[in-house]
Amino acid sequence: MNPVTSTQQALPRLVAVHPPHPPDAADVPDVAEAAGDATGRDPAGLLPSVIAVEDTDTPADMLDALALAAYTAGSQPHSSSARLDEIRPDAELLPVGATILRSASDDFRDARLAAGDGWTIRTVRWRTGGAEVTVTATTEDLARDILATATKDAAPERQVDDGKVSVGFWHNTTHRGPHRSARRVNAAAWTGIRANYSAAAASALEKLMSVDADAVTSRLILLHGAPGTGKTTLLRSLAREWESWCQTDCVLDPEVLFADPGYLMDVAVGSDEDDGPDEPGWRLLILEDCDELIRGEAKQSAGQALSRLLNLTDGILGQGRNVLVAITTNEDLYQLHPAVVRPGRCLAQIEVGRLTADEATAWLGRQCGPATLAELYAERDGNMPALAVPQPTAPTGQYL
């Protein structure tokens, strides 16, 4: 048997917490009735609570359990919760007059437990930028009112153009499920980066940047081309140009998104609470480097993933939430699945390729050959060997 550490000795493995006497049925009539006891009391002591405590648990974990004490006991049988993707740094997330009972901080979160007359509130501010607020109260209306007061004006104000745009980042976690964190990321205006793209690509991108909600005809945006040609840069610019009418989200694990219907529903559909008066009516989901999802043999290798993607862009799923999907890939167009590139599927289907020798020369300010945007930046900053200068072709002889 392994010796027990001092930490393990200090923390009991199981702690049973339950009231010594069953509460009055008036406190929890629904639970008492469900228990089926003729006296109106819960014969088991109102589902006695058991808290498992291990040496890996933190004070923040204990705070989460304590937040449910009044709810479990039945004195505050109503609850209301909200998850905020982005909050102001100075947001208190507490009603005026709240008495703070516990607080805890660790590498992932700052948590507080507070209470007032007939209610308890738990707030968690995640290091990723979002927050969760849960209220338990004696009545349903009180729980909702306290939650509304605590979260009022917590969201950051829409800022004047500061060269950044708000983007949500989705990922599916093992313990918390689908999670979205919002960040303001650098995004240049389209006019400032137009010269980074070849004439053919820039012309098509110009039309895409000018699209608004009334001009959406299809739901898929396909950007294909070699690595380093600036596809991510122009997607940030697109998010900025569309910010007034379209919310932009980036899915960090697209291979999981289309393999898990529940995750897909959370990301693509969301909840009715997402339809607030200040929320954009459209959503743009960015899926980067999805070569395996949309190449020619995707139906065999990815199973239902491709079908779910197409349903999101053309089917009922996407129509219900006005969802646009932007996909980047390094594959050549002819290697992509025919269902993805068929006529009418894409709002835009643009090859983002290398700049020609003349375009690269104009960008760099000295003569060079065809180059990607990444190569030009590296050359300008002295981080790569000099780009080759095209040599004139030797004239052919005029021999008969």
C-alpha positions as CSV (number, residue, x, y, z in Angstrom):
1,M,0.0,0.0,0.0
2,N,1.4,3.4,-0.9
3,P,1.8,5.8,2.0
4,V,-0.7,8.6,2.3
5,T,0.7,12.0,1.7
6,S,0.1,14.8,4.2
7,T,-2.1,16.6,1.6
8,Q,-4.3,13.6,1.3
9,Q,-4.5,13.3,5.1
10,A,-5.6,17.0,5.3
11,L,-8.4,16.6,2.7
12,P,-11.1,13.9,3.4
13,R,-11.9,11.7,0.4
14,L,-15.7,12.0,1.0
15,V,-17.6,14.5,2.9
16,A,-21.4,13.9,3.3
17,V,-23.4,17.1,3.7
18,H,-27.1,16.9,4.4
19,P,-29.6,18.6,6.7
20,P,-30.2,16.7,10.1
21,H,-34.0,16.9,9.5
22,P,-36.0,16.9,6.3
23,P,-37.0,20.5,5.3
24,D,-40.6,21.5,5.2
25,A,-42.5,20.4,2.0
26,A,-43.3,24.1,1.4
27,D,-39.7,24.8,0.7
28,V,-39.4,22.2,-2.1
29,P,-42.9,21.1,-3.0
30,D,-41.9,19.7,-6.4
31,V,-39.1,17.4,-5.0
32,A,-41.2,16.3,-2.0
33,E,-44.1,15.4,-4.3
34,A,-41.8,13.5,-6.7
35,A,-40.5,11.5,-3.7
36,G,-44.0,10.2,-3.1
37,D,-44.0,10.5,0.7
38,A,-47.5,10.8,2.2
39,T,-46.3,13.3,4.8
40,G,-45.1,15.7,2.1
41,R,-41.5,15.2,3.3
42,D,-38.6,13.7,1.5
43,P,-37.9,10.4,3.3
44,A,-34.3,10.4,2.2
45,G,-33.5,13.8,3.7
46,L,-34.0,15.6,0.4
47,L,-31.4,13.7,-1.7
48,P,-28.4,14.0,0.7
49,S,-25.5,15.8,-0.9
50,V,-22.1,14.1,-1.2
51,I,-19.0,16.1,-2.1
52,A,-16.0,14.2,-3.3
53,V,-12.7,16.1,-2.4
54,E,-9.3,15.0,-3.7
55,D,-5.9,16.5,-3.3
56,T,-6.1,17.8,-6.8
57,D,-9.1,20.0,-6.0
58,T,-8.6,23.7,-5.6
59,P,-10.4,26.4,-3.6
60,A,-12.1,27.4,-6.8
61,D,-13.5,23.9,-7.2
62,M,-14.9,24.0,-3.7
63,L,-16.5,27.4,-4.4
64,D,-18.3,25.8,-7.3
65,A,-19.8,23.2,-4.9
66,L,-20.7,25.8,-2.2
67,A,-22.5,27.8,-4.8
68,L,-25.1,25.0,-5.0
69,A,-25.6,24.6,-1.3
70,A,-28.8,26.7,-1.0
71,Y,-30.2,25.3,-4.2
72,T,-29.6,21.7,-3.1
73,A,-31.1,22.3,0.4
74,G,-34.2,23.8,-1.2
75,S,-34.1,27.3,0.4
76,Q,-33.3,28.8,-3.1
77,P,-34.9,26.4,-5.5
78,H,-34.6,28.5,-8.6
79,S,-31.5,29.2,-10.8
80,S,-30.6,31.4,-13.7
81,S,-27.2,31.4,-15.6
82,A,-25.4,33.2,-18.3
83,R,-22.1,32.7,-20.2
84,L,-20.5,35.8,-21.5
85,D,-17.9,35.4,-24.4
86,E,-16.3,38.8,-23.8
87,I,-16.5,41.3,-20.9
88,R,-15.1,44.6,-19.9
89,P,-12.0,44.4,-17.7
90,D,-13.7,46.5,-15.0
91,A,-17.0,44.6,-15.0
92,E,-17.9,43.6,-11.4
93,L,-20.5,41.0,-12.3
94,L,-22.1,41.5,-8.9
95,P,-25.3,43.5,-7.9
96,V,-24.8,46.5,-5.7
97,G,-24.8,45.5,-2.0
98,A,-23.7,41.9,-2.6
99,T,-21.8,40.4,0.3
100,I,-18.8,38.4,-0.9
101,L,-18.6,35.1,1.0
102,R,-15.7,33.4,-0.8
103,S,-13.2,34.2,-3.5
104,A,-10.6,32.1,-5.3
105,S,-8.1,32.6,-8.1
106,D,-5.9,30.2,-10.0
107,D,-4.2,30.0,-13.4
108,F,-7.5,29.6,-15.2
109,R,-10.1,31.8,-13.4
110,D,-11.1,34.3,-10.8
111,A,-14.2,33.1,-8.9
112,R,-16.4,34.8,-6.3
113,L,-19.3,33.6,-4.3
114,A,-21.7,36.4,-2.9
115,A,-25.1,36.6,-1.5
116,G,-28.0,39.0,-0.7
117,D,-31.5,38.8,0.5
118,G,-32.9,35.6,-0.8
119,W,-30.2,34.9,-3.4
120,T,-26.7,33.6,-4.0
121,I,-24.5,34.4,-7.0
122,R,-21.4,32.7,-8.3
123,T,-19.2,34.6,-10.8
124,V,-16.2,33.1,-12.7
125,R,-14.0,35.3,-14.8
126,W,-12.0,33.1,-17.2
127,R,-8.4,34.0,-18.2
128,T,-9.5,33.5,-21.8
129,G,-11.6,36.6,-21.5
130,G,-15.1,35.4,-20.9
131,A,-17.2,34.8,-17.8
132,E,-19.9,32.6,-16.3
133,V,-22.5,33.9,-13.8
134,T,-25.0,31.7,-11.9
135,V,-27.7,32.9,-9.5
136,T,-29.9,30.8,-7.2
137,A,-32.8,32.5,-5.5
138,T,-36.1,32.0,-3.6
139,T,-38.2,32.8,-6.7
140,E,-37.7,32.5,-10.4
141,D,-38.2,36.2,-11.1
142,L,-35.7,37.1,-8.4
143,A,-33.0,34.8,-9.9
144,R,-33.5,36.4,-13.4
145,D,-33.5,39.9,-12.0
146,I,-30.3,39.4,-10.0
147,L,-28.6,37.9,-13.1
148,A,-29.7,40.7,-15.3
149,T,-28.4,43.3,-12.8
150,A,-25.1,41.5,-12.4
151,T,-24.5,41.2,-16.2
152,K,-25.9,44.6,-17.2
153,D,-23.3,46.6,-19.2
154,A,-20.7,43.8,-18.7
155,A,-20.1,43.4,-22.4
156,P,-17.4,45.7,-23.9
157,E,-18.7,48.7,-25.8
158,R,-18.3,48.6,-29.6
159,Q,-15.2,50.6,-30.2
160,V,-14.4,53.2,-32.8
161,D,-12.3,51.7,-35.6
162,D,-9.0,50.9,-33.9
163,G,-7.5,48.5,-36.4
164,K,-9.0,45.5,-34.6
165,V,-12.1,43.4,-34.9
166,S,-13.8,41.1,-32.4
167,V,-13.5,37.4,-33.3
168,G,-14.8,34.4,-31.4
169,F,-12.6,31.3,-31.1
170,W,-14.5,27.9,-30.7
171,H,-13.0,24.7,-29.3
172,N,-14.5,21.6,-27.8
173,T,-13.1,20.8,-24.4
174,T,-13.3,17.5,-22.5
175,H,-14.7,18.8,-19.3
176,R,-16.7,21.9,-20.3
177,G,-17.9,20.9,-23.8
178,P,-18.1,23.5,-26.6
179,H,-16.5,26.8,-25.5
180,R,-16.2,30.2,-27.2
181,S,-13.6,32.8,-26.3
182,A,-13.8,36.3,-27.9
183,R,-10.7,38.4,-28.7
184,R,-10.1,41.6,-30.5
185,V,-7.5,40.8,-33.2
186,N,-5.5,43.0,-35.5
187,A,-7.3,43.4,-38.9
188,A,-6.1,45.8,-41.6
189,A,-8.7,47.6,-43.8
190,W,-9.0,46.1,-47.3
191,T,-7.6,49.2,-48.9
192,G,-4.5,48.9,-46.9
193,I,-3.7,45.3,-48.0
194,R,-5.0,45.3,-51.6
195,A,-1.5,45.5,-53.0
196,N,-0.6,42.2,-51.3
197,Y,-2.6,40.2,-53.8
198,S,-2.4,39.6,-57.5
199,A,-4.6,41.6,-59.9
200,A,-6.9,38.6,-60.6
201,A,-7.3,37.8,-56.9
202,A,-7.7,41.4,-55.8
203,S,-10.5,42.0,-58.3
204,A,-12.5,39.1,-56.9
205,L,-11.7,40.0,-53.3
206,E,-12.9,43.5,-53.9
207,K,-16.3,42.2,-54.7
208,L,-16.3,39.9,-51.7
209,M,-15.4,42.7,-49.3
210,S,-18.3,44.9,-50.6
211,V,-20.9,42.2,-49.9
212,D,-23.6,43.0,-47.3
213,A,-26.5,41.1,-45.8
214,D,-28.8,41.9,-48.7
215,A,-26.3,40.7,-51.3
216,V,-25.7,37.2,-49.9
217,T,-26.7,34.6,-52.5
218,S,-24.7,31.5,-51.4
219,R,-23.2,30.5,-48.0
220,L,-19.7,29.1,-48.8
221,I,-16.5,31.1,-49.3
222,L,-13.6,29.1,-50.7
223,L,-10.1,30.5,-50.6
224,H,-7.4,28.2,-52.1
225,G,-3.8,28.6,-52.9
226,A,-0.2,27.9,-51.8
227,P,0.8,28.5,-48.2
228,G,2.0,32.0,-47.4
229,T,-0.2,33.8,-49.9
230,G,-2.1,35.8,-47.3
231,K,-5.3,33.9,-46.9
232,T,-5.5,34.4,-43.1
233,T,-4.7,38.1,-43.5
234,L,-7.5,38.7,-45.9
235,L,-10.0,36.8,-43.7
236,R,-9.2,39.2,-40.8
237,S,-9.8,42.1,-43.2
238,L,-13.1,40.5,-44.3
239,A,-14.2,40.2,-40.7
240,R,-13.5,44.0,-40.3
241,E,-15.3,45.0,-43.5
242,W,-18.3,42.9,-42.5
243,E,-18.3,43.7,-38.7
244,S,-21.5,45.9,-38.8
245,W,-23.7,43.0,-40.1
246,C,-21.8,39.8,-39.5
247,Q,-20.2,38.2,-36.4
248,T,-17.0,36.3,-37.1
249,D,-16.0,33.1,-35.4
250,C,-13.0,30.9,-36.0
251,V,-13.3,27.1,-35.3
252,L,-10.0,25.8,-34.0
253,D,-10.9,22.1,-34.3
254,P,-13.0,21.8,-37.5
255,E,-12.3,18.0,-37.7
256,V,-14.1,17.7,-34.4
257,L,-16.9,20.1,-35.3
258,F,-18.2,18.0,-38.2
259,A,-17.7,14.7,-36.3
260,D,-19.8,15.8,-33.3
261,P,-23.4,16.9,-34.1
262,G,-23.9,18.4,-30.6
263,Y,-20.8,20.6,-31.1
264,L,-22.0,21.6,-34.5
265,M,-25.4,22.7,-33.2
266,D,-23.8,24.8,-30.5
267,V,-21.5,26.6,-32.9
268,A,-23.8,27.0,-35.9
269,V,-27.2,27.4,-34.2
270,G,-26.5,28.7,-30.7
271,S,-29.4,29.7,-28.6
272,D,-32.3,32.2,-28.8
273,E,-30.4,34.4,-26.4
274,D,-27.8,35.0,-29.1
275,D,-30.4,37.0,-31.0
276,G,-30.1,40.2,-28.9
277,P,-30.9,43.6,-30.4
278,D,-27.2,44.5,-30.6
279,E,-26.1,41.2,-32.2
280,P,-25.4,41.0,-35.9
281,G,-27.9,39.0,-37.9
282,W,-25.3,36.9,-39.8
283,R,-22.4,34.7,-38.6
284,L,-19.2,33.8,-40.5
285,L,-17.5,30.6,-39.4
286,I,-13.8,30.4,-40.5
287,L,-12.3,27.0,-41.0
288,E,-8.7,27.1,-41.9
289,D,-6.6,24.5,-43.7
290,C,-9.5,22.1,-44.2
291,D,-7.8,20.1,-46.9
292,E,-8.9,16.6,-45.7
293,L,-12.5,17.8,-45.3
294,I,-13.1,19.0,-48.9
295,R,-10.6,17.2,-51.1
296,G,-11.9,14.8,-53.7
297,E,-11.9,11.6,-51.6
298,A,-13.4,13.4,-48.5
299,K,-16.6,11.4,-48.7
300,Q,-14.8,8.2,-48.2
301,S,-12.2,9.4,-45.6
302,A,-14.3,11.9,-43.6
303,G,-17.7,10.0,-43.6
304,Q,-20.5,12.3,-42.7
305,A,-18.3,15.4,-42.2
306,L,-18.5,16.6,-45.7
307,S,-22.3,16.1,-45.8
308,R,-22.7,18.1,-42.6
309,L,-20.6,20.9,-44.1
310,L,-22.7,21.0,-47.2
311,N,-25.9,21.0,-45.0
312,L,-24.5,23.9,-43.1
313,T,-24.1,25.9,-46.2
314,D,-27.1,24.8,-48.3
315,G,-29.4,22.9,-46.0
316,I,-31.8,23.7,-43.2
317,L,-29.1,24.0,-40.6
318,G,-27.4,27.0,-42.1
319,Q,-30.6,28.7,-43.2
320,G,-32.0,28.7,-39.7
321,R,-29.2,30.9,-38.4
322,N,-28.0,32.8,-41.5
323,V,-24.5,31.1,-41.3
324,L,-21.7,31.7,-43.8
325,V,-18.7,29.4,-43.9
326,A,-15.2,30.5,-45.1
327,I,-12.8,27.7,-45.8
328,T,-9.1,28.0,-46.7
329,T,-7.2,25.2,-48.3
330,N,-3.7,24.7,-49.9
331,E,-5.2,22.2,-52.4
332,D,-5.5,23.0,-56.1
333,L,-9.1,23.5,-57.2
334,Y,-9.2,20.4,-59.4
335,Q,-8.4,18.3,-56.4
336,L,-11.4,19.4,-54.4
337,H,-14.6,17.4,-54.1
338,P,-17.1,18.3,-57.0
339,A,-19.9,18.9,-54.5
340,V,-17.9,21.7,-52.9
341,V,-17.0,23.5,-56.1
342,R,-20.2,23.0,-58.1
343,P,-21.7,26.1,-59.7
344,G,-24.0,28.0,-57.3
345,R,-22.4,26.6,-54.1
346,C,-19.9,29.4,-53.4
347,L,-20.5,33.0,-52.7
348,A,-16.9,33.4,-53.7
349,Q,-14.3,30.9,-55.0
350,I,-11.0,32.7,-55.2
351,E,-7.5,31.5,-55.9
352,V,-5.0,33.4,-53.7
353,G,-1.8,32.8,-55.5
354,R,1.7,34.2,-55.9
355,L,2.3,37.7,-57.1
356,T,3.7,37.9,-60.6
357,A,7.2,39.1,-61.2
358,D,6.0,42.7,-62.0
359,E,3.6,42.7,-59.0
360,A,6.3,41.4,-56.6
361,T,8.8,43.9,-58.0
362,A,6.4,46.8,-57.4
363,W,5.7,45.5,-53.8
364,L,9.3,45.0,-52.9
365,G,10.7,48.0,-54.6
366,R,13.4,46.2,-56.5
367,Q,13.4,43.6,-59.3
368,C,12.5,40.0,-58.3
369,G,10.6,37.0,-59.6
370,P,7.2,35.7,-58.7
371,A,6.8,35.4,-54.9
372,T,4.2,34.7,-52.2
373,L,3.4,37.4,-49.7
374,A,5.3,35.5,-47.0
375,E,8.4,35.4,-49.1
376,L,8.2,39.1,-49.8
377,Y,7.9,40.0,-46.2
378,A,10.8,37.7,-45.3
379,E,12.9,39.2,-48.1
380,R,12.0,42.7,-47.0
381,D,12.9,42.0,-43.4
382,G,16.2,40.2,-44.3
383,N,15.0,36.8,-43.1
384,M,15.6,34.8,-46.3
385,P,18.0,34.6,-49.2
386,A,17.4,37.2,-51.9
387,L,14.6,36.3,-54.3
388,A,15.8,35.3,-57.7
389,V,15.7,37.9,-60.4
390,P,14.2,36.6,-63.7
391,Q,16.7,36.3,-66.4
392,P,15.9,37.4,-70.0
393,T,15.4,34.5,-72.3
394,A,18.1,34.1,-74.9
395,P,16.8,34.8,-78.4
396,T,16.4,31.8,-80.6
397,G,18.5,31.5,-83.7
398,Q,17.0,32.2,-87.1
399,Y,18.5,29.1,-88.7
400,L,16.5,27.3,-91.4
